[in-house]
Structures are given as structure tokens and as C-alpha cells.
Amino acid sequence: MKQCCKDYLMEQFGDEEVVAEIYAEYASSIREKLPEIDEALAAGNWAALDSLAHAVKGNALATGDTDVANTAIDLRVAAKMSEKDAASSLIAKLKAFARDI
């Protein structure tokens, strides 16, 4: 578990079991969304990519993971601007973060 998330969630909930459960859900949700994100980019479905990035951002902020949240915000911008190269780079960054979650 990322320390930033543990600190944030412990401050919110104060219970290690609850924190572990929330973090596990967060990690699972990120990993589930990555294939959908890849599909949206491959299809050039910028609205779907924006929506998925928005969901990732919300989940990340809810757990205190600002690195993922900021990357998701940047991905939303790339989606809104239809910037495929930028989006690809940001998705690679999200995948790297997901490996560490």
C-alpha cells in the first residue's frame, strides 16, 4: 500500500482493516479500468476516455493518491484535446502507477 494513501485513509477512517479494504477496492478499480482506457484510445473515443479518466481521478482522490489523480487530470485534458500521443504517454504512466498499487 502506498504510504500516502495509508496516511490519508487512516486519517479518514482510523481503522487498518477498513483502510486495507478501501485500498484493495481502489487498486482493483484502477486495474479494471486500464483495459477500457486502452480500448477507448484505440477507438479514438475521446468522450469515453475522458469519462474513464474522470473516474480514475475520483477514485484516486478518494484514497489520497495524488500522483494517479494528477495523471488522470492530465489524461482528461489530452482526451478533451484529442491528443493521442499525450494520451498514450499518460496511459503508460497510469499503468506504471498501477503496478505499484
RODO-2510 file (C-alpha; in nm, 4 decimals, decimal comma):
residues 101
     n   res          X          Y          Z
     1     m     0,0000     0,0000     0,0000
     2     k     0,1302     0,3413    -0,0943
     3     q     0,2216     0,5362     0,2174
     4     c     0,0388     0,8496     0,1024
     5     c    -0,2811     0,6500     0,0709
     6     k    -0,2365     0,4735     0,4020
     7     d    -0,1787     0,8039     0,5811
     8     y    -0,4768     0,9692     0,4142
     9     l    -0,7136     0,6784     0,4715
    10     m    -0,6031     0,6258     0,8321
    11     e    -0,6751     0,9921     0,8980
    12     q    -1,0216     0,9465     0,7470
    13     f    -1,1164     0,6112     0,8976
    14     g    -0,8675     0,5237     1,1719
    15     d    -0,9132     0,1506     1,1221
    16     e    -0,6491    -0,0569     0,9443
    17     e    -0,8977    -0,3207     0,8273
    18     v    -1,1228    -0,0589     0,6719
    19     v    -0,8216     0,1116     0,5143
    20     a    -0,6977    -0,2173     0,3681
    21     e    -1,0424    -0,2930     0,2263
    22     i    -1,0814     0,0516     0,0690
    23     y    -0,7321     0,0397    -0,0769
    24     a    -0,7920    -0,3067    -0,2231
    25     e    -1,1089    -0,1786    -0,3911
    26     y    -0,9172     0,1206    -0,5248
    27     a    -0,6377    -0,0954    -0,6663
    28     s    -0,8892    -0,3296    -0,8272
    29     s    -1,0865    -0,0453    -0,9829
    30     i    -0,7746     0,1078    -1,1377
    31     r    -0,6640    -0,2250    -1,2842
    32     e    -1,0134    -0,2907    -1,4218
    33     k    -1,0281     0,0461    -1,5948
    34     l    -0,6920     0,0203    -1,7724
    35     p    -0,8131    -0,2158    -2,0490
    36     e    -1,1181     0,0073    -2,1020
    37     i    -0,8880     0,3083    -2,1240
    38     d    -0,6752     0,1290    -2,3850
    39     e    -0,9872     0,0410    -2,5845
    40     a    -1,1166     0,3987    -2,5747
    41     l    -0,7845     0,5340    -2,7003
    42     a    -0,7575     0,2704    -2,9745
    43     a    -1,1103     0,3550    -3,0917
    44     g    -1,0475     0,7279    -3,0736
    45     n    -1,3419     0,7518    -2,8360
    46     w    -1,2349     1,0696    -2,6618
    47     a    -1,5570     1,1073    -2,4624
    48     a    -1,5177     0,7577    -2,3167
    49     l    -1,1511     0,8212    -2,2425
    50     d    -1,2414     1,1444    -2,0642
    51     s    -1,5101     0,9669    -1,8628
    52     l    -1,2772     0,6842    -1,7627
    53     a    -1,0024     0,9283    -1,6658
    54     h    -1,2572     1,1197    -1,4602
    55     a    -1,3490     0,8008    -1,2721
    56     v    -0,9827     0,7187    -1,2099
    57     k    -0,9242     1,0724    -1,0812
    58     g    -1,2162     1,0469    -0,8401
    59     n    -1,1069     0,7099    -0,7057
    60     a    -0,7507     0,8315    -0,6642
    61     l    -0,8555     1,1468    -0,4798
    62     a    -1,0822     0,9437    -0,2524
    63     t    -0,7797     0,7431    -0,1398
    64     g    -0,5248     1,0246    -0,1280
    65     d    -0,3281     0,9070    -0,4321
    66     t    -0,2374     1,2441    -0,5802
    67     d     0,0124     1,1010    -0,8323
    68     v    -0,2577     0,8972    -1,0027
    69     a    -0,5134     1,1769    -0,9668
    70     n    -0,2864     1,4323    -1,1327
    71     t    -0,2052     1,1935    -1,4165
    72     a    -0,5759     1,1262    -1,4668
    73     i    -0,6423     1,5006    -1,4772
    74     d    -0,3763     1,5378    -1,7464
    75     l    -0,5329     1,2453    -1,9345
    76     r    -0,8695     1,4201    -1,9257
    77     v    -0,7081     1,7255    -2,0835
    78     a    -0,5442     1,5119    -2,3523
    79     a    -0,8789     1,3449    -2,4229
    80     k    -1,0581     1,6779    -2,4485
    81     m    -0,7918     1,7975    -2,6925
    82     s    -0,7886     1,4647    -2,8861
    83     e    -0,4126     1,4389    -2,8320
    84     k    -0,3336     1,0749    -2,8996
    85     d     0,0411     1,0890    -2,8285
    86     a    -0,0073     1,2705    -2,4986
    87     a    -0,2859     1,0317    -2,4006
    88     s    -0,0686     0,7297    -2,4823
    89     s     0,2123     0,8624    -2,2676
    90     l    -0,0206     0,9342    -1,9773
    91     i    -0,1808     0,5909    -2,0017
    92     a     0,1658     0,4350    -1,9830
    93     k     0,2248     0,6414    -1,6700
    94     l    -0,1039     0,5191    -1,5179
    95     k    -0,0038     0,1606    -1,5940
    96     a     0,3280     0,2125    -1,4176
    97     f     0,1482     0,3542    -1,1151
    98     a    -0,0947     0,0606    -1,1212
    99     r     0,1965    -0,1839    -1,0971
   100     d     0,2988    -0,0120    -0,7730
   101     i    -0,0503    -0,0046    -0,6229
***
